[in-house]
Amino acid sequence: MKFNSSKIEAKLKELYNFEDEELIIGLAQIYFDVDAILIKIHSGNIAAALSSIDELKEKFQDSIKLLNLKGLCLINSGQYENAYALLLKLLSVIEQNEEFQEDEKEIEITLHNFIAVAKYLGRPHQDHLMY
């Protein structure tokens, strides 16, 4: 899998609108790191992806995106019970924190992953859906 260079270039152009050079560099690095994690997941290198997620969590705080990526790693490694528990916890966090409710795309990803894992495990999912 290759990086989508036009997507990265567009994102970098968007970041250049910021005044603080350090902020720009940090945001660009995060964007690059998240793409690198996705490549690791899709290439089957789940351990490296989880390690990269943990490094980002140490530098910054948890985010819906990082937790969704971790859930995706768990799903891809066959750890469905752990993925179910993580995604259920994430849905609860989203419901309780207004700041997390702003990212509709990531909420949709969380819901899709949760429903898929719940159905795979034969576990209930309707009771946990607030959207």
N, C-alpha and C positions, 0 to 999 in steps of 0.2 A: 504494500500500500504506500502511495506517495503522498506527500503533503500537497494540499491544494494551494499552490503558490499565489494564485489570484485572490483567493479568500484571505490569505495571510497579508498580502500587500494591501488589500482594501481595509483590513482591520488596522494595520499600521498607519495608513493615511488618516483613519479616524482618530487614532491615538495622538497624532501630531497636532490636533486641535488643542491639546492640553498645554498649559504653560510650564508645568514642573517637569523637567527632564527626567528626574528620578522616578516620578510617577509613571511617566511614559514607558520607561525601561521596565519597570516592575510589571505593568499591565501587559506589555508585549511578552515578557517572560512567562507570565501565567498562561496567556493564550497559547504560546508555543508548548508549554508543559502539558496542558490539557490535550492538545492534539497528539503529542507524543504518547500520552497515556492511552488514548483511543487506538493508536497504532499498535501498541503493545498488547492491548486486549484482543484486537482483531487478528493479531499474529499468533495468539495463543500463549503469550508470555505473561500469564496472569500474576505470577509472583513479582515480576519487575513492575507491572502496572500498580499492584497494591503498594509496593515500596515507594513508588513515585507519588501515589495518593497520600501516603503517610508523610512524606517529605513536605508536600504542599500544605497539609493540615498543620504541621509544626510551624511553618512560616506564617501561615494565615489562619483564619478560623474555619470551622466547618462551613460548608455551603451545600445547598441542594445539589448543585452540579457534582461536587466531590462525593457526596453520599450516593448519588445516582450511579456514578462511575464505580464506586465500591460495590454497590448492588449488582451492577453488570458483571463485575469480576467474579462475584460469588456465584451468579447464575452460570457464567461460562465455565466455572470450575466444578459445577455440579453440586455446589453447597446451597441447595434450594431452601432448606430450613433456615439457615443463617440469612439468606437473601430475604426471605419472607419476614423474619424478625426485624431486620434492618429497615426494610421498606415500610413496614407497619409503624415502626418508631418514627421514621421520617414523615409519614403522613400525619402522625400526631403532632410532631414539631411544627409542621406547616400550618396545621389547624390552630395552634396556640400562638404563633408568632406572625404578626402582620407583615414584618419585613420579608419573610419567606413567601408570603402569598402574592407578592408582586411579580414573581418570575413564572408566568403562565406556562411557558414552554417546558421548563423543568418539572413543574407540577404535573403536566400531562405525561411526561416521560415516567415520572414516579408512579402515576396511576396505571399506565400501561404495563410497566414492569411488575407492579404489585399484583394486578389482576392475572397476568400470565403465570406468575409463580404460584399464586393462590389456587388457580385452576389446575395447574400441574400437580400440586400437592393434594388437591381435593379439599382444600380449606376454604372457609367462608371468606368472602371479600366484600359483599354488598354492605354489611354492617359498618365497615370501616371507611366507606367512601362518603366524603362530605361535599363533593362537587357534583 
